[in-house]
Amino acid sequence: MPVKYTVSSNGLFVHAIAHGVLIPDDIHQYIKDISQDDCVKPGFSEIFDVREITESQIIPEIFGDIRELILNDPKRKRGSKLAIVVRTNSSFNNAQRYERSVTPDIQNVIVFNDFHIAKIWLGVTDVISEPAAEPDHG
């Protein structure tokens, strides 16, 4: 699975990193995994880092499916924070489309090019590791 995550801050912070080719099933599985992970607490914040993907097959047409999964996840409270960290302009533009599709009614989402600024926005200080930079062609 190209999305791996760590949980910290007593279950209130998730740091997810996507690798390789990112497909819709990967996003769906990640959301389901978080929902079923007892270490993740309701109201958590998250960084979803896509700087290491080599290709993205995530298109706006699947945003409705993602919204539905998020709405049905009791751990993702309305107004929870999601920072999406990207490397390329195309990834930034696609992530901003997602941001507009969920903010503010479902999630507070902001897209960042800088991992450290994303952490500041989330108020996170204890991210264990930051992934090595790899090209994002998505």
DOBAPA-716786 format. One record per residue (C-alpha): residue number from 1; residue in three letters; z negated, x negated, y. Coordinates in pm, 1 decimal, decimal comma, padded with zeros to 6 digits. Layout:
<pt seq="NUM" type="ALA" c3="Z" c1="X" c2="Y"/>
...
// end
This chain:
<pt seq="1" type="MET" c3="00000,0" c1="00000,0" c2="00000,0"/>
<pt seq="2" type="PRO" c3="00099,7" c1="-00150,8" c2="00332,0"/>
<pt seq="3" type="VAL" c3="-00197,1" c1="-00002,6" c2="00523,6"/>
<pt seq="4" type="LYS" c3="-00534,1" c1="-00167,5" c2="00465,4"/>
<pt seq="5" type="TYR" c3="-00850,3" c1="-00101,9" c2="00659,2"/>
<pt seq="6" type="THR" c3="-01205,0" c1="-00217,7" c2="00714,4"/>
<pt seq="7" type="VAL" c3="-01500,6" c1="-00008,8" c2="00824,9"/>
<pt seq="8" type="SER" c3="-01774,7" c1="-00136,2" c2="01057,5"/>
<pt seq="9" type="SER" c3="-02028,9" c1="-00016,9" c2="01316,7"/>
<pt seq="10" type="ASN" c3="-02214,8" c1="00188,9" c2="01057,0"/>
<pt seq="11" type="GLY" c3="-01901,3" c1="00380,6" c2="00966,0"/>
<pt seq="12" type="LEU" c3="-01801,1" c1="00465,1" c2="01322,6"/>
<pt seq="13" type="PHE" c3="-01514,4" c1="00218,0" c2="01355,1"/>
<pt seq="14" type="VAL" c3="-01204,4" c1="00172,7" c2="01138,1"/>
<pt seq="15" type="HIS" c3="-00966,3" c1="-00120,8" c2="01180,3"/>
<pt seq="16" type="ALA" c3="-00639,0" c1="-00048,4" c2="00999,7"/>
<pt seq="17" type="ILE" c3="-00354,4" c1="-00297,0" c2="00964,6"/>
<pt seq="18" type="ALA" c3="-00005,9" c1="-00199,3" c2="00849,3"/>
<pt seq="19" type="HIS" c3="00213,0" c1="-00458,0" c2="00673,8"/>
<pt seq="20" type="GLY" c3="00574,0" c1="-00465,7" c2="00556,6"/>
<pt seq="21" type="VAL" c3="00781,3" c1="-00148,5" c2="00558,9"/>
<pt seq="22" type="LEU" c3="00581,6" c1="00148,3" c2="00689,5"/>
<pt seq="23" type="ILE" c3="00690,0" c1="00484,7" c2="00547,7"/>
<pt seq="24" type="PRO" c3="00552,4" c1="00836,4" c2="00604,4"/>
<pt seq="25" type="ASP" c3="00377,3" c1="00840,5" c2="00264,8"/>
<pt seq="26" type="ASP" c3="00178,8" c1="00532,4" c2="00372,9"/>
<pt seq="27" type="ILE" c3="00047,9" c1="00714,2" c2="00680,9"/>
<pt seq="28" type="HIS" c3="-00035,2" c1="01026,4" c2="00479,8"/>
<pt seq="29" type="GLN" c3="-00218,8" c1="00820,8" c2="00216,5"/>
<pt seq="30" type="TYR" c3="-00411,3" c1="00626,6" c2="00480,6"/>
<pt seq="31" type="ILE" c3="-00531,6" c1="00948,3" c2="00646,9"/>
<pt seq="32" type="LYS" c3="-00636,6" c1="01090,4" c2="00309,0"/>
<pt seq="33" type="ASP" c3="-00812,1" c1="00765,6" c2="00211,2"/>
<pt seq="34" type="ILE" c3="-01013,9" c1="00763,1" c2="00533,9"/>
<pt seq="35" type="SER" c3="-01104,0" c1="01128,4" c2="00485,1"/>
<pt seq="36" type="GLN" c3="-01239,1" c1="01056,3" c2="00135,1"/>
<pt seq="37" type="ASP" c3="-01411,9" c1="00725,2" c2="00216,1"/>
<pt seq="38" type="ASP" c3="-01788,8" c1="00778,6" c2="00224,2"/>
<pt seq="39" type="CYS" c3="-01830,8" c1="00468,1" c2="00442,1"/>
<pt seq="40" type="VAL" c3="-01641,3" c1="00636,6" c2="00729,1"/>
<pt seq="41" type="LYS" c3="-01854,9" c1="00868,7" c2="00939,2"/>
<pt seq="42" type="PRO" c3="-01743,9" c1="01177,4" c2="01134,5"/>
<pt seq="43" type="GLY" c3="-01639,5" c1="01101,1" c2="01490,9"/>
<pt seq="44" type="PHE" c3="-01522,3" c1="00747,8" c2="01414,5"/>
<pt seq="45" type="SER" c3="-01285,1" c1="00551,9" c2="01640,2"/>
<pt seq="46" type="GLU" c3="-00997,9" c1="00347,5" c2="01507,8"/>
<pt seq="47" type="ILE" c3="-00746,2" c1="00077,1" c2="01577,8"/>
<pt seq="48" type="PHE" c3="-00418,2" c1="00118,0" c2="01392,6"/>
<pt seq="49" type="ASP" c3="-00245,1" c1="-00219,3" c2="01417,7"/>
<pt seq="50" type="VAL" c3="00128,4" c1="-00220,6" c2="01340,1"/>
<pt seq="51" type="ARG" c3="00206,9" c1="-00569,2" c2="01467,2"/>
<pt seq="52" type="GLU" c3="00265,3" c1="-00695,4" c2="01112,6"/>
<pt seq="53" type="ILE" c3="00517,0" c1="-00435,5" c2="00998,9"/>
<pt seq="54" type="THR" c3="00870,2" c1="-00549,6" c2="00925,1"/>
<pt seq="55" type="GLU" c3="01022,3" c1="-00201,5" c2="00950,9"/>
<pt seq="56" type="SER" c3="00901,2" c1="00144,6" c2="01046,6"/>
<pt seq="57" type="GLN" c3="01038,6" c1="00463,8" c2="00898,4"/>
<pt seq="58" type="ILE" c3="00795,2" c1="00672,4" c2="01099,8"/>
<pt seq="59" type="ILE" c3="01000,2" c1="00916,2" c2="01305,3"/>
<pt seq="60" type="PRO" c3="00893,6" c1="01193,4" c2="01546,2"/>
<pt seq="61" type="GLU" c3="00997,6" c1="01459,8" c2="01294,9"/>
<pt seq="62" type="ILE" c3="00692,6" c1="01375,4" c2="01078,9"/>
<pt seq="63" type="PHE" c3="00440,6" c1="01388,0" c2="01363,9"/>
<pt seq="64" type="GLY" c3="00371,8" c1="01754,7" c2="01284,8"/>
<pt seq="65" type="ASP" c3="00267,2" c1="01663,0" c2="00929,9"/>
<pt seq="66" type="ILE" c3="00039,2" c1="01389,5" c2="01062,8"/>
<pt seq="67" type="ARG" c3="-00115,8" c1="01627,5" c2="01318,0"/>
<pt seq="68" type="GLU" c3="-00184,5" c1="01878,4" c2="01040,2"/>
<pt seq="69" type="LEU" c3="-00361,4" c1="01617,5" c2="00824,9"/>
<pt seq="70" type="ILE" c3="-00571,5" c1="01507,1" c2="01121,5"/>
<pt seq="71" type="LEU" c3="-00664,3" c1="01863,3" c2="01215,7"/>
<pt seq="72" type="ASN" c3="-00778,4" c1="01930,9" c2="00858,4"/>
<pt seq="73" type="ASP" c3="-00989,0" c1="01613,5" c2="00836,3"/>
<pt seq="74" type="PRO" c3="-01354,1" c1="01692,6" c2="00920,1"/>
<pt seq="75" type="LYS" c3="-01420,4" c1="01325,0" c2="00999,9"/>
<pt seq="76" type="ARG" c3="-01161,6" c1="01322,9" c2="01276,9"/>
<pt seq="77" type="LYS" c3="-01337,6" c1="01525,1" c2="01540,2"/>
<pt seq="78" type="ARG" c3="-01137,8" c1="01667,4" c2="01827,1"/>
<pt seq="79" type="GLY" c3="-01113,8" c1="01404,1" c2="02096,6"/>
<pt seq="80" type="SER" c3="-01167,9" c1="01108,7" c2="01864,4"/>
<pt seq="81" type="LYS" c3="-01015,3" c1="00782,3" c2="01983,9"/>
<pt seq="82" type="LEU" c3="-00718,1" c1="00607,0" c2="01827,5"/>
<pt seq="83" type="ALA" c3="-00576,6" c1="00282,2" c2="01966,3"/>
<pt seq="84" type="ILE" c3="-00233,8" c1="00195,0" c2="01829,1"/>
<pt seq="85" type="VAL" c3="-00152,4" c1="-00174,4" c2="01871,9"/>
<pt seq="86" type="VAL" c3="00217,8" c1="-00266,1" c2="01868,8"/>
<pt seq="87" type="ARG" c3="00435,7" c1="-00569,7" c2="01927,3"/>
<pt seq="88" type="THR" c3="00786,6" c1="-00443,0" c2="02013,2"/>
<pt seq="89" type="ASN" c3="00928,6" c1="-00202,3" c2="02268,8"/>
<pt seq="90" type="SER" c3="01070,6" c1="00024,9" c2="01998,2"/>
<pt seq="91" type="SER" c3="00730,0" c1="00050,9" c2="01829,7"/>
<pt seq="92" type="PHE" c3="00567,2" c1="00110,6" c2="02168,2"/>
<pt seq="93" type="ASN" c3="00810,0" c1="00392,9" c2="02249,6"/>
<pt seq="94" type="ASN" c3="00766,8" c1="00559,8" c2="01909,6"/>
<pt seq="95" type="ALA" c3="00387,5" c1="00530,7" c2="01926,1"/>
<pt seq="96" type="GLN" c3="00391,7" c1="00681,2" c2="02276,0"/>
<pt seq="97" type="ARG" c3="00586,8" c1="00979,3" c2="02140,9"/>
<pt seq="98" type="TYR" c3="00309,6" c1="01026,9" c2="01885,8"/>
<pt seq="99" type="GLU" c3="00049,3" c1="00987,8" c2="02161,9"/>
<pt seq="100" type="ARG" c3="00212,8" c1="01266,4" c2="02362,5"/>
<pt seq="101" type="SER" c3="00224,3" c1="01491,9" c2="02055,4"/>
<pt seq="102" type="VAL" c3="-00153,2" c1="01480,3" c2="01994,7"/>
<pt seq="103" type="THR" c3="-00323,0" c1="01398,9" c2="02325,5"/>
<pt seq="104" type="PRO" c3="-00551,5" c1="01557,0" c2="02443,6"/>
<pt seq="105" type="ASP" c3="-00575,2" c1="01856,3" c2="02208,9"/>
<pt seq="106" type="ILE" c3="-00614,0" c1="01667,5" c2="01880,6"/>
<pt seq="107" type="GLN" c3="-00690,2" c1="01300,7" c2="01945,6"/>
<pt seq="108" type="ASN" c3="-00723,8" c1="01065,1" c2="02239,5"/>
<pt seq="109" type="VAL" c3="-00451,3" c1="00811,1" c2="02168,2"/>
<pt seq="110" type="ILE" c3="-00342,8" c1="00512,9" c2="02373,9"/>
<pt seq="111" type="VAL" c3="-00080,6" c1="00258,5" c2="02276,8"/>
<pt seq="112" type="PHE" c3="-00150,8" c1="-00107,7" c2="02347,2"/>
<pt seq="113" type="ASN" c3="00036,3" c1="-00436,8" c2="02325,0"/>
<pt seq="114" type="ASP" c3="-00292,3" c1="-00628,5" c2="02333,0"/>
<pt seq="115" type="PHE" c3="-00549,2" c1="-00608,1" c2="02053,0"/>
<pt seq="116" type="HIS" c3="-00839,9" c1="-00715,6" c2="02273,7"/>
<pt seq="117" type="ILE" c3="-00768,8" c1="-00454,0" c2="02540,8"/>
<pt seq="118" type="ALA" c3="-00754,7" c1="-00189,0" c2="02265,9"/>
<pt seq="119" type="LYS" c3="-01102,2" c1="-00300,0" c2="02153,0"/>
<pt seq="120" type="ILE" c3="-01231,5" c1="-00275,3" c2="02509,3"/>
<pt seq="121" type="TRP" c3="-01095,0" c1="00080,3" c2="02545,5"/>
<pt seq="122" type="LEU" c3="-01269,6" c1="00176,8" c2="02222,8"/>
<pt seq="123" type="GLY" c3="-01591,1" c1="-00000,6" c2="02323,1"/>
<pt seq="124" type="VAL" c3="-01581,0" c1="-00210,1" c2="02005,7"/>
<pt seq="125" type="THR" c3="-01734,3" c1="-00554,4" c2="01986,5"/>
<pt seq="126" type="ASP" c3="-01771,5" c1="-00623,6" c2="01615,2"/>
<pt seq="127" type="VAL" c3="-01420,3" c1="-00634,2" c2="01469,9"/>
<pt seq="128" type="ILE" c3="-01454,8" c1="-00890,1" c2="01192,6"/>
<pt seq="129" type="SER" c3="-01106,2" c1="-01036,4" c2="01202,3"/>
<pt seq="130" type="GLU" c3="-00778,9" c1="-01001,4" c2="01378,9"/>
<pt seq="131" type="PRO" c3="-00464,5" c1="-01036,0" c2="01167,8"/>
<pt seq="132" type="ALA" c3="-00222,3" c1="-01320,6" c2="01214,7"/>
<pt seq="133" type="ALA" c3="00068,2" c1="-01231,1" c2="01439,3"/>
<pt seq="134" type="GLU" c3="00386,5" c1="-01144,9" c2="01252,3"/>
<pt seq="135" type="PRO" c3="00699,2" c1="-00986,0" c2="01396,3"/>
<pt seq="136" type="ASP" c3="00714,8" c1="-00608,5" c2="01422,2"/>
<pt seq="137" type="HIS" c3="01074,7" c1="-00499,0" c2="01381,2"/>
<pt seq="138" type="GLY" c3="00991,1" c1="-00127,0" c2="01382,5"/>
// end
